[in-house]
Amino acid sequence: MKEFYSASTKSPSQLTNISETSKVIFSRSRFSPWLTSLAYCLGHNVVIPMFFGNIDISGQENIPTTGPVILAPTHRSRWDSLLLPYATGRYVSGRDMRFMVTMNECQGIQGWLVLRMGGFPVDTQKPAIATLRHTVDLIVQGEMLVIYPEGDIFRDGKVYPLKSGVARLALNAEHLHPGLEIKIIPVGINYSQPYPNWGTDVNIQIGQPIQVKDYIQGCLKQNAKYLTADLTNRLQQLSHQESEITSHAFAEMPNS
């Protein structure tokens, strides 16, 4: 997920309107009850357990069961978007999640599935106000969103500079609707191999929530920097723990 919310983003007051055309576009993003239930059942009981080796998950108690939440995970593989529901979704928290994805991921059969699993698109080159407004609406409705703050996939285990979009969206939503109590939850995902294949071990660490309301006073732009810096520190701490586990896993692998 690339940067979609630059420093030139419109002010909160400019996020209050959404066109009828945009409403039609985003109405395609919805949960299909039968498809979502089937996907969770197959993913949780068949695909994930059969494909991966040891799956170590910690911090699930940090996932709120109600209220607006933004999951901010590291991005290491396309498998991340299947493992997140496995580690934090309806079988754990009783909640489904809304993934922000690129326009390219909403094409063809894949797009049909993504939209009916609650995903919604953003044009990373020309992010529309309608997209930002739709995202804020989901936050206000108390949904659990997933936004990858690094943007692209990085396979070396390091945390790369975060985009400011997560912080700006959360701060705008809290500013427009005081008392939302939005939480941002850092999630560290790590694999025992850079390109996961059959039998790869996975380590998922869910950090403690960051309270957005603690950053709401003062200048929005500056507060977004503070919030992004704190989120970066949290992810780095999780990644440091992950790297030790990964190094140990590689050390234990026999020579081929």
WOWOZI-V861769 format. One record per residue. N is the residue number from 1. RES is the residue in three letters. SS is DSSP state (h for helix, s for strand, l for the rest). NEAR is the number of other C-alpha atoms within 12 Angstrom. D_FIRST is the distance of its C-alpha to the first C-alpha in whole Angstrom. Layout:
# WOWOZI-V861769
n->(N | N)
res->(RES | RES)
ss->(SS | SS)
near->(NEAR | NEAR)
d_first->(D_FIRST | D_FIRST)
This chain:
# WOWOZI-V861769
n->(1 | 2 | 3 | 4 | 5 | 6 | 7 | 8 | 9 | 10 | 11 | 12 | 13 | 14 | 15 | 16 | 17 | 18 | 19 | 20 | 21 | 22 | 23 | 24 | 25 | 26 | 27 | 28 | 29 | 30 | 31 | 32 | 33 | 34 | 35 | 36 | 37 | 38 | 39 | 40 | 41 | 42 | 43 | 44 | 45 | 46 | 47 | 48 | 49 | 50 | 51 | 52 | 53 | 54 | 55 | 56 | 57 | 58 | 59 | 60 | 61 | 62 | 63 | 64 | 65 | 66 | 67 | 68 | 69 | 70 | 71 | 72 | 73 | 74 | 75 | 76 | 77 | 78 | 79 | 80 | 81 | 82 | 83 | 84 | 85 | 86 | 87 | 88 | 89 | 90 | 91 | 92 | 93 | 94 | 95 | 96 | 97 | 98 | 99 | 100 | 101 | 102 | 103 | 104 | 105 | 106 | 107 | 108 | 109 | 110 | 111 | 112 | 113 | 114 | 115 | 116 | 117 | 118 | 119 | 120 | 121 | 122 | 123 | 124 | 125 | 126 | 127 | 128 | 129 | 130 | 131 | 132 | 133 | 134 | 135 | 136 | 137 | 138 | 139 | 140 | 141 | 142 | 143 | 144 | 145 | 146 | 147 | 148 | 149 | 150 | 151 | 152 | 153 | 154 | 155 | 156 | 157 | 158 | 159 | 160 | 161 | 162 | 163 | 164 | 165 | 166 | 167 | 168 | 169 | 170 | 171 | 172 | 173 | 174 | 175 | 176 | 177 | 178 | 179 | 180 | 181 | 182 | 183 | 184 | 185 | 186 | 187 | 188 | 189 | 190 | 191 | 192 | 193 | 194 | 195 | 196 | 197 | 198 | 199 | 200 | 201 | 202 | 203 | 204 | 205 | 206 | 207 | 208 | 209 | 210 | 211 | 212 | 213 | 214 | 215 | 216 | 217 | 218 | 219 | 220 | 221 | 222 | 223 | 224 | 225 | 226 | 227 | 228 | 229 | 230 | 231 | 232 | 233 | 234 | 235 | 236 | 237 | 238 | 239 | 240 | 241 | 242 | 243 | 244 | 245 | 246 | 247 | 248 | 249 | 250 | 251 | 252 | 253 | 254 | 255 | 256)
res->(MET | LYS | GLU | PHE | TYR | SER | ALA | SER | THR | LYS | SER | PRO | SER | GLN | LEU | THR | ASN | ILE | SER | GLU | THR | SER | LYS | VAL | ILE | PHE | SER | ARG | SER | ARG | PHE | SER | PRO | TRP | LEU | THR | SER | LEU | ALA | TYR | CYS | LEU | GLY | HIS | ASN | VAL | VAL | ILE | PRO | MET | PHE | PHE | GLY | ASN | ILE | ASP | ILE | SER | GLY | GLN | GLU | ASN | ILE | PRO | THR | THR | GLY | PRO | VAL | ILE | LEU | ALA | PRO | THR | HIS | ARG | SER | ARG | TRP | ASP | SER | LEU | LEU | LEU | PRO | TYR | ALA | THR | GLY | ARG | TYR | VAL | SER | GLY | ARG | ASP | MET | ARG | PHE | MET | VAL | THR | MET | ASN | GLU | CYS | GLN | GLY | ILE | GLN | GLY | TRP | LEU | VAL | LEU | ARG | MET | GLY | GLY | PHE | PRO | VAL | ASP | THR | GLN | LYS | PRO | ALA | ILE | ALA | THR | LEU | ARG | HIS | THR | VAL | ASP | LEU | ILE | VAL | GLN | GLY | GLU | MET | LEU | VAL | ILE | TYR | PRO | GLU | GLY | ASP | ILE | PHE | ARG | ASP | GLY | LYS | VAL | TYR | PRO | LEU | LYS | SER | GLY | VAL | ALA | ARG | LEU | ALA | LEU | ASN | ALA | GLU | HIS | LEU | HIS | PRO | GLY | LEU | GLU | ILE | LYS | ILE | ILE | PRO | VAL | GLY | ILE | ASN | TYR | SER | GLN | PRO | TYR | PRO | ASN | TRP | GLY | THR | ASP | VAL | ASN | ILE | GLN | ILE | GLY | GLN | PRO | ILE | GLN | VAL | LYS | ASP | TYR | ILE | GLN | GLY | CYS | LEU | LYS | GLN | ASN | ALA | LYS | TYR | LEU | THR | ALA | ASP | LEU | THR | ASN | ARG | LEU | GLN | GLN | LEU | SER | HIS | GLN | GLU | SER | GLU | ILE | THR | SER | HIS | ALA | PHE | ALA | GLU | MET | PRO | ASN | SER)
ss->(l | l | l | l | l | l | l | l | l | l | l | h | h | h | h | l | l | l | l | h | h | h | h | h | h | h | h | l | l | l | s | l | h | h | h | h | h | h | h | h | h | h | h | h | h | h | h | h | h | h | h | l | l | l | s | s | s | s | l | h | h | h | l | l | l | l | l | l | s | s | s | s | s | l | l | l | l | l | l | h | h | h | h | h | h | h | h | h | l | l | l | l | l | l | l | l | s | s | s | s | s | s | h | h | h | h | l | h | h | h | h | h | h | h | h | h | s | l | l | s | s | s | l | l | l | l | l | l | h | h | h | h | h | h | h | h | h | h | h | h | l | l | l | s | s | s | l | l | l | l | l | l | l | l | l | l | l | l | l | l | l | l | l | l | h | h | h | h | h | h | h | h | h | h | h | h | l | l | l | l | l | l | s | s | s | s | s | s | s | s | s | l | l | l | l | l | l | l | l | l | l | s | s | s | s | s | s | s | s | s | s | h | h | h | h | l | l | l | l | h | h | h | h | h | h | h | h | h | h | h | h | h | h | h | h | h | h | h | h | h | h | h | h | h | h | h | h | h | h | h | h | h | l | l | l | l)
near->(38 | 31 | 30 | 37 | 37 | 25 | 19 | 14 | 26 | 23 | 24 | 24 | 15 | 16 | 25 | 22 | 21 | 22 | 17 | 11 | 13 | 22 | 18 | 14 | 21 | 30 | 19 | 23 | 32 | 27 | 27 | 21 | 14 | 14 | 20 | 28 | 22 | 18 | 28 | 32 | 20 | 18 | 28 | 28 | 17 | 15 | 21 | 32 | 24 | 18 | 22 | 27 | 21 | 20 | 25 | 27 | 26 | 24 | 24 | 27 | 18 | 26 | 35 | 33 | 23 | 22 | 23 | 38 | 45 | 46 | 49 | 45 | 47 | 51 | 41 | 37 | 30 | 24 | 28 | 35 | 35 | 29 | 36 | 48 | 38 | 35 | 41 | 41 | 33 | 25 | 22 | 23 | 24 | 19 | 30 | 37 | 42 | 38 | 38 | 44 | 37 | 30 | 27 | 21 | 24 | 28 | 16 | 12 | 12 | 17 | 22 | 23 | 25 | 34 | 33 | 29 | 33 | 35 | 39 | 42 | 39 | 35 | 24 | 24 | 15 | 20 | 25 | 26 | 29 | 29 | 37 | 40 | 34 | 36 | 46 | 40 | 31 | 34 | 36 | 31 | 20 | 29 | 32 | 41 | 43 | 41 | 46 | 46 | 44 | 34 | 31 | 25 | 27 | 26 | 25 | 23 | 33 | 28 | 37 | 26 | 24 | 38 | 32 | 37 | 39 | 48 | 49 | 40 | 49 | 49 | 45 | 41 | 40 | 32 | 31 | 24 | 24 | 18 | 20 | 29 | 29 | 41 | 43 | 46 | 44 | 46 | 48 | 46 | 52 | 48 | 44 | 37 | 28 | 24 | 22 | 22 | 19 | 19 | 19 | 27 | 33 | 40 | 37 | 39 | 41 | 37 | 36 | 28 | 30 | 37 | 27 | 37 | 29 | 25 | 31 | 32 | 19 | 14 | 16 | 30 | 28 | 19 | 26 | 34 | 25 | 26 | 37 | 34 | 25 | 28 | 43 | 36 | 24 | 30 | 43 | 29 | 25 | 33 | 36 | 21 | 25 | 34 | 31 | 19 | 26 | 28 | 20 | 15 | 22 | 18 | 13 | 11 | 14 | 7 | 6 | 3)
d_first->(0 | 4 | 7 | 8 | 11 | 14 | 17 | 19 | 17 | 20 | 22 | 23 | 26 | 24 | 21 | 24 | 25 | 23 | 24 | 26 | 24 | 21 | 22 | 23 | 19 | 18 | 21 | 20 | 17 | 20 | 21 | 23 | 26 | 27 | 24 | 22 | 25 | 26 | 22 | 23 | 26 | 25 | 22 | 24 | 27 | 27 | 24 | 22 | 26 | 27 | 24 | 24 | 27 | 27 | 24 | 25 | 23 | 25 | 24 | 24 | 26 | 24 | 22 | 24 | 25 | 25 | 24 | 20 | 18 | 14 | 13 | 11 | 11 | 11 | 9 | 12 | 12 | 11 | 14 | 12 | 11 | 15 | 16 | 15 | 17 | 20 | 20 | 19 | 20 | 23 | 25 | 25 | 24 | 25 | 22 | 19 | 16 | 13 | 10 | 8 | 6 | 6 | 10 | 11 | 10 | 13 | 15 | 19 | 19 | 16 | 15 | 18 | 18 | 14 | 16 | 19 | 17 | 16 | 12 | 12 | 10 | 9 | 10 | 8 | 12 | 14 | 12 | 15 | 17 | 18 | 14 | 14 | 18 | 17 | 14 | 17 | 20 | 18 | 18 | 22 | 22 | 22 | 19 | 17 | 13 | 10 | 7 | 6 | 8 | 8 | 4 | 6 | 8 | 12 | 15 | 17 | 17 | 17 | 15 | 13 | 13 | 11 | 10 | 12 | 11 | 11 | 15 | 16 | 15 | 17 | 19 | 20 | 20 | 23 | 24 | 25 | 26 | 28 | 28 | 25 | 25 | 21 | 20 | 17 | 17 | 16 | 15 | 16 | 16 | 18 | 19 | 23 | 22 | 19 | 18 | 19 | 22 | 25 | 27 | 24 | 24 | 21 | 21 | 19 | 20 | 20 | 21 | 23 | 21 | 21 | 23 | 21 | 25 | 26 | 24 | 25 | 28 | 29 | 26 | 23 | 21 | 23 | 22 | 19 | 19 | 21 | 19 | 16 | 19 | 20 | 17 | 16 | 20 | 19 | 17 | 19 | 22 | 20 | 19 | 23 | 24 | 22 | 23 | 27 | 26 | 24 | 27 | 30 | 28 | 29 | 32 | 33 | 32 | 36 | 36 | 36)
